[in-house]
Amino acid sequence: MILLFVTGLFLLTILIGIPLVWAILLTAVVPIFVFDLGYPLQALFLNFIGGVEPNHYIAIPLFVFAGEMMSRGGVGQRIIDFAKAVFAKLPGGLGVVVVGASMIFGGISGSAIADSAAIGSVMIPAMDKQGYRRSFAASLVAAAGTIGIIIPPSIPMLIYGFVGNVSVGDLFLAGIGPGVLMGLAFMGYCVWLGKRSGVDPGGQSTSMRELGTAFFGSLPALLMPIIILGGIFGGFVTPTEAAAVAVVYGLIVTIFIYRDLSLRDIPRLLVDSFVTSAVVMVVIGATAVLAWLITLEQMPQILIEFVQHFSSSPFTFLLMVNIVLLILGMVLDPVPAILLSAPLFIPTAQAYGVDVIHLGVIITCNLAIGLFTPPVGATLYVASRISGVGVLKITRAILPLYAVALTVLLIVTFVPSVSMAPIWWFR
């Protein structure tokens, strides 16, 4: 009863427009009075503070700052130039370039919004000039940008690892396969569309000299994810230390190598990054309060019993997880959605024998799709602002891409080797 009440109250507060942090806190406080649970309100404050105290959360503002630096400079343009040199000769080449550049940039920023903004500002006008419908160009940028939170380093995966006490390095490793699969699926659709429509037939080959110039021009940026992931997987640094390395390397690349930014730009970037990080940390504190209530009232055990009442099959459980997360992703951004769902789903997954790393990848893929699903759809609004096309028009154009993404999600969910093969190999 209390699980249904908490779920219903949270959805109600979100739907009537109460700000997310207050919606979470109300969802934690109201049941204490309604069900006369007798918990002291001081415990809410202590859990809020305790929720943001762990040192590993320092990685969040550091990764956000590193992503801001790389996205504000000319890194995006250099990555696009490299992607054009590799992919532009294919049918639907400019669409493939959008996806390829988004995959590469996602390995640098870890943010879908930064990815969509950096790639979209250059590629939407270029696709429009080529003859693509502007609504399709915007929809492709919105969808492809979300690969940035699947391919490591991923801020949502970082949060899931901290909340679920799961190896962040293993999560990053497990995200590579699904991220690449999602990108290849979007590329395949672009190639098919390019052949069918004739808008972008491709065929313009790139000389080895041009390819080499584009590669070496983007090499400092391309090395960033290799340094971060190599350090984590090699055991040289923790995820938090890797975030610090990313900041130092980002400063060197953007200021001293590319010279896209100057030291005068750093204070503004710091302020913007810390504002973004502060919002995330306040949400983390609020969800720590709700997670405390969820744990004390044994809601994960209630959920396990509820699911097992209908089926003892892991297949059914994973199907229910996907349905719930797709709905949750429509109204919440990935970070709060993970903070709310992970404490419930992780014990249930363990009861069904589902690997928690595989579960983390499934959650992240679902919430990536949520980023280009209305009504919240953060990347939809970014693409709309850049393209000047209304969100409703972009939503209609994005439906085929949505079908492609759901197909990939089902493969990732029910073929664990897509994400888990590298983990099994290293274990």
MIDO-483471 format. One line per 8 residues: number of its first residue (from 1); their letters; for each residue y, x, z of C-alpha. Coordinates in steps of 0.05 Angstrom, whole numbers. Layout:
BEGIN
NUM	a	Y:X:Z | ... $
// end
This chain:
BEGIN
1	millfvtg	0:0:0 | 49:55:19 | 34:94:-45 | 51:33:-88 | 113:20:-47 | 138:92:-54 | 123:92:-130 | 157:24:-140 $
9	lflltili	218:43:-98 | 228:108:-136 | 224:75:-204 | 271:20:-182 | 324:69:-156 | 320:109:-221 | 325:48:-266 | 386:20:-230 $
17	giplvwai	422:85:-241 | 422:117:-172 | 431:194:-179 | 364:230:-178 | 374:267:-112 | 394:204:-75 | 337:165:-108 | 287:216:-82 $
25	lltavvpi	316:218:-12 | 318:142:-8 | 246:140:-30 | 229:186:28 | 272:151:81 | 262:77:68 | 186:76:79 | 195:108:148 $
33	fvfdlgyp	234:45:170 | 196:-7:129 | 127:15:153 | 153:38:222 | 122:107:213 | 161:136:271 | 179:203:240 | 243:235:267 $
41	lqalflnf	299:238:216 | 314:309:237 | 249:328:203 | 279:306:136 | 336:355:144 | 289:412:164 | 243:399:105 | 302:396:57 $
49	iggvepnh	326:465:81 | 255:492:84 | 243:469:13 | 294:516:-17 | 284:575:30 | 224:612:-2 | 246:678:-33 | 207:666:-97 $
57	yiaiplfv	257:612:-117 | 306:668:-131 | 271:673:-198 | 301:607:-220 | 375:627:-222 | 356:695:-250 | 316:666:-308 | 371:614:-321 $
65	fagemmsr	424:669:-323 | 382:712:-370 | 372:653:-416 | 446:637:-416 | 463:708:-436 | 414:709:-494 | 434:640:-519 | 510:650:-515 $
73	ggvgqrii	508:715:-555 | 485:726:-626 | 411:729:-608 | 397:661:-637 | 426:680:-705 | 386:744:-708 | 322:707:-691 | 338:655:-745 $
81	dfakavfa	349:712:-796 | 281:741:-778 | 247:673:-783 | 279:661:-851 | 254:727:-876 | 183:709:-855 | 179:634:-869 | 233:613:-919 $
89	klpgglgv	187:623:-980 | 141:566:-956 | 149:494:-979 | 194:461:-927 | 216:531:-910 | 279:514:-871 | 240:466:-828 | 188:520:-815 $
97	vvvgasmi	244:568:-798 | 270:519:-745 | 202:515:-713 | 188:590:-718 | 256:608:-690 | 247:558:-633 | 181:590:-614 | 211:659:-613 $
105	fggisgsa	274:638:-576 | 232:598:-527 | 198:663:-508 | 267:690:-488 | 304:632:-455 | 248:589:-424 | 295:529:-434 | 287:473:-484 $
113	iadsaaig	361:455:-481 | 385:526:-494 | 333:532:-550 | 356:467:-585 | 429:485:-578 | 423:557:-604 | 378:540:-663 | 408:472:-680 $
121	svmipamd	480:496:-686 | 459:542:-743 | 400:505:-776 | 423:432:-777 | 482:448:-824 | 437:493:-866 | 383:439:-874 | 437:387:-890 $
129	kqgyrrsf	463:432:-945 | 392:441:-972 | 385:365:-980 | 347:345:-918 | 367:281:-883 | 412:302:-826 | 374:255:-779 | 309:291:-795 $
137	aaslvaaa	341:360:-785 | 366:337:-716 | 299:307:-698 | 262:371:-716 | 310:413:-674 | 300:365:-615 | 224:367:-620 | 216:441:-635 $
145	gtigiiip	264:461:-580 | 216:434:-528 | 165:488:-546 | 211:533:-504 | 182:505:-439 | 110:513:-461 | 112:584:-488 | 124:634:-431 $
153	psipmliy	168:649:-394 | 175:576:-375 | 218:551:-318 | 177:487:-308 | 113:529:-304 | 148:574:-255 | 163:513:-211 | 92:486:-217 $
161	gfvgnvsv	64:554:-197 | 108:556:-135 | 95:484:-115 | 20:486:-127 | 9:557:-102 | -19:575:-171 | -14:642:-205 | 49:642:-249 $
169	gdlflagi	21:698:-291 | -41:656:-307 | 2:596:-323 | 44:637:-371 | -18:664:-404 | -48:594:-410 | 16:568:-442 | 12:614:-502 $
177	gpgvlmgl	-44:577:-539 | -15:506:-531 | 55:530:-549 | 31:564:-612 | -13:504:-630 | 47:457:-622 | 89:502:-666 | 37:508:-720 $
185	afmgycvw	28:432:-721 | 103:421:-730 | 103:475:-784 | 45:441:-820 | 84:376:-821 | 146:411:-849 | 104:443:-904 | 73:376:-922 $
193	lgkrsgvd	142:342:-922 | 171:398:-965 | 116:389:-1017 | 120:313:-1017 | 196:306:-1019 | 212:365:-1063 | 276:376:-1023 | 256:446:-1001 $
201	pggqstsm	202:473:-1048 | 208:544:-1022 | 182:601:-1065 | 239:650:-1051 | 201:712:-1031 | 231:764:-984 | 229:837:-1001 | 199:886:-952 $
209	relgtaff	267:917:-943 | 299:851:-924 | 241:835:-878 | 247:903:-844 | 322:895:-836 | 313:826:-804 | 257:851:-759 | 294:912:-732 $
217	gslpallm	357:871:-724 | 320:822:-678 | 274:873:-646 | 314:882:-581 | 311:806:-570 | 238:803:-590 | 220:855:-538 | 247:813:-480 $
225	piiilggi	186:767:-473 | 139:826:-484 | 173:864:-427 | 172:803:-380 | 101:781:-394 | 74:852:-400 | 103:868:-331 | 73:805:-300 $
233	fggfvtpt	4:810:-333 | 0:885:-322 | 13:875:-247 | 76:918:-249 | 123:863:-225 | 120:795:-193 | 150:735:-229 | 213:741:-186 $
241	eaaavavv	219:815:-202 | 207:800:-275 | 266:752:-273 | 310:808:-247 | 285:854:-302 | 302:799:-353 | 374:797:-327 | 383:873:-331 $
249	yglivtif	351:876:-400 | 393:816:-423 | 456:851:-401 | 437:915:-438 | 419:877:-502 | 479:829:-506 | 533:877:-481 | 513:947:-503 $
257	iyrdlslr	466:937:-562 | 489:874:-598 | 558:874:-566 | 562:798:-572 | 588:792:-501 | 635:834:-459 | 639:846:-385 | 695:794:-382 $
265	diprllvd	646:740:-403 | 598:753:-345 | 636:715:-290 | 638:652:-334 | 564:658:-349 | 549:668:-275 | 587:606:-256 | 552:563:-310 $
273	sfvtsavv	484:591:-291 | 494:580:-217 | 518:508:-228 | 454:494:-267 | 412:529:-214 | 447:493:-157 | 428:425:-187 | 356:448:-193 $
281	mvvigata	355:474:-121 | 384:409:-92 | 330:370:-128 | 277:418:-101 | 302:407:-30 | 300:331:-39 | 231:332:-68 | 207:376:-10 $
289	vlawlitl	227:319:36 | 187:268:-6 | 128:317:-11 | 128:322:65 | 122:246:71 | 69:244:16 | 27:296:53 | 33:264:122 $
297	eqmpqili	13:196:95 | -46:226:57 | -23:196:-9 | -63:246:-51 | -127:222:-16 | -106:150:-30 | -96:167:-103 | -164:201:-108 $
305	efvqhfss	-198:140:-79 | -159:94:-125 | -178:133:-188 | -250:142:-166 | -254:67:-156 | -245:58:-231 | -282:119:-256 | -315:183:-232 $
313	spftfllm	-302:217:-300 | -253:274:-307 | -239:247:-377 | -211:182:-348 | -171:220:-296 | -138:265:-349 | -124:205:-393 | -89:171:-334 $
321	vnivllil	-50:234:-319 | -24:236:-391 | -3:163:-390 | 33:170:-323 | 68:235:-343 | 90:208:-411 | 123:150:-375 | 152:196:-321 $
329	gmvldpvp	179:243:-374 | 218:185:-405 | 262:179:-342 | 260:248:-310 | 273:320:-332 | 213:368:-326 | 232:402:-261 | 239:340:-216 $
337	aillsapl	179:308:-252 | 136:368:-234 | 161:370:-163 | 142:297:-154 | 76:295:-191 | 44:362:-174 | 31:347:-99 | -5:283:-120 $
345	fiptaqay	-43:308:-181 | -67:376:-157 | -113:351:-101 | -139:296:-147 | -153:346:-203 | -191:391:-155 | -233:332:-133 | -253:322:-206 $
353	gvdvihlg	-265:395:-219 | -205:404:-265 | -175:473:-263 | -105:470:-234 | -80:520:-286 | -104:474:-342 | -71:416:-305 | -5:454:-303 $
361	viitcnla	-7:464:-378 | -23:391:-389 | 35:370:-344 | 83:417:-380 | 62:393:-449 | 72:320:-428 | 141:334:-400 | 160:374:-462 $
369	iglftppv	146:311:-503 | 187:272:-453 | 247:317:-470 | 251:286:-539 | 232:215:-517 | 287:164:-504 | 321:140:-461 | 333:207:-424 $
377	gatlyvas	309:257:-477 | 354:317:-462 | 341:352:-529 | 354:287:-566 | 425:286:-539 | 436:360:-553 | 414:350:-626 | 456:287:-631 $
385	risgvgvl	518:323:-607 | 508:381:-655 | 490:338:-716 | 538:280:-705 | 479:232:-716 | 467:176:-667 | 408:181:-618 | 376:116:-646 $
393	kitrailp	376:144:-716 | 346:210:-693 | 293:171:-653 | 270:135:-716 | 266:201:-754 | 227:235:-698 | 169:186:-696 | 123:228:-743 $
401	lyavaltv	137:289:-700 | 122:249:-638 | 54:231:-668 | 41:305:-683 | 59:324:-612 | 14:271:-582 | -44:295:-624 | -34:366:-599 $
409	llivtfvp	-28:340:-528 | -97:306:-534 | -127:370:-561 | -97:412:-504 | -121:360:-453 | -193:351:-476 | -206:420:-506 | -192:465:-446 $
417	svsmapiw	-207:529:-484 | -141:521:-522 | -104:540:-458 | -158:570:-414 | -192:619:-463 | -145:678:-445 | -155:663:-370 | -231:662:-378 $
425	wfr	-228:726:-418 | -188:764:-364 | -227:734:-306 $
// end
